[in-house]
Amino acid sequence: MKVKINYSVDIEEVPDKIQEILKSVATNLEYLSDSIPFEVKLNKTSESVSSFAHQVDKIRQKLFILDSQLEDTVSIAGEWYQTTITLEASKLGIDAKEEETEDVESDK
C-alpha cells in the first residue's frame, strides 16, 4: 500500500526542490535501466518464467513510483506558479483571477 507524504517548504525553495526530485528520478532510472534482465535465460519451466516475471514486476513497481514523482513535480510547479502569480498580483492590488480571465480572453 502506498501513502502520499506532503511537507512544506518556503516558496523560494520550490524550484530547487523540483530539481532535486528530478535528479533523484534520473538517478533511479539509470539504476533501473541497469537492472533490466537483458540476457534472459528462459527455459521451459514454471520457475524460470516465474522468476523472470518477478524481476520485471519489481522494475514495473519502481517505475510506477518514479512516474508518481514526475507527476508530483508537474503538480508542484503548477501550484507554485499560481501561488507566485497570486502573490505578485496582491502586491500590485490586482485580483489574479481577473487578470487570468483577461489573458485568456485576449488569446482568442
C-alpha positions in Angstrom: 0.0 0.0 0.0 1.4 3.4 -1.0 0.9 6.5 1.1 1.4 10.1 -0.2 3.6 12.3 2.1 3.3 16.1 2.0 5.6 18.6 3.5 6.0 22.4 3.3 8.9 24.5 2.1 9.4 28.2 1.5 8.1 29.3 -1.8 11.5 30.3 -2.9 12.8 26.7 -2.4 10.2 25.1 -4.7 12.2 25.3 -8.0 15.2 23.7 -6.2 13.1 21.0 -4.6 11.6 20.2 -8.0 15.2 19.9 -9.4 16.2 17.6 -6.5 13.2 15.3 -7.3 14.1 15.3 -11.0 17.7 14.4 -10.2 16.6 11.6 -8.0 14.3 10.2 -10.6 17.0 10.4 -13.2 19.4 8.5 -10.9 16.9 5.9 -10.2 16.0 5.5 -13.9 19.7 4.8 -14.6 19.8 2.2 -11.8 16.6 0.6 -13.1 17.9 0.5 -16.6 20.9 -1.5 -15.4 18.6 -3.9 -13.6 16.6 -4.9 -16.7 17.3 -8.6 -17.4 18.7 -8.2 -21.0 20.2 -11.6 -21.0 17.1 -13.7 -20.1 17.8 -17.4 -19.6 14.3 -18.7 -20.0 13.7 -22.4 -20.2 10.6 -24.5 -20.3 10.0 -24.5 -16.5 7.5 -22.6 -14.5 10.3 -21.5 -12.1 12.2 -19.8 -14.9 9.2 -17.9 -16.2 8.1 -17.1 -12.7 11.5 -15.7 -11.8 11.5 -13.6 -14.9 8.0 -12.3 -14.2 9.0 -11.4 -10.7 12.1 -9.4 -11.9 10.0 -7.5 -14.4 7.3 -6.8 -11.9 9.8 -5.3 -9.4 11.0 -3.0 -12.1 7.5 -2.0 -13.1 6.6 -1.2 -9.4 9.7 1.1 -9.2 8.7 2.7 -12.5 5.3 3.4 -11.0 6.9 5.2 -8.1 9.1 7.3 -10.4 6.1 8.1 -12.6 4.3 9.4 -9.5 7.2 11.5 -8.5 7.3 13.1 -12.0 3.6 13.7 -11.8 4.2 15.4 -8.4 6.7 17.7 -10.0 4.2 18.9 -12.6 1.6 19.5 -9.9 4.0 21.3 -7.6 5.2 23.5 -10.5 1.7 24.4 -11.4 0.7 25.3 -7.8 4.0 27.2 -7.3 3.3 29.2 -10.5 -0.3 30.0 -9.5 0.8 31.0 -6.0 3.5 33.3 -7.2 1.1 35.0 -9.6 -1.4 35.5 -6.9 1.2 36.9 -4.5 2.6 39.3 -7.1 -0.9 40.4 -8.1 -1.9 41.1 -4.5 1.3 43.2 -4.1 0.1 45.3 -7.1 -3.5 45.4 -5.8 -4.8 43.3 -8.8 -7.2 40.4 -8.5 -5.2 37.5 -10.0 -8.4 35.7 -11.2 -9.5 38.8 -13.0 -6.1 39.1 -14.7 -6.1 35.5 -15.7 -9.5 35.8 -17.3 -8.4 38.9 -19.2 -5.3 37.0 -20.5 -7.4 34.1 -21.7 -9.9 36.3 -23.5 -7.1 38.3 -25.2 -5.6 35.0 -26.6 -8.7 34.3 -28.7 
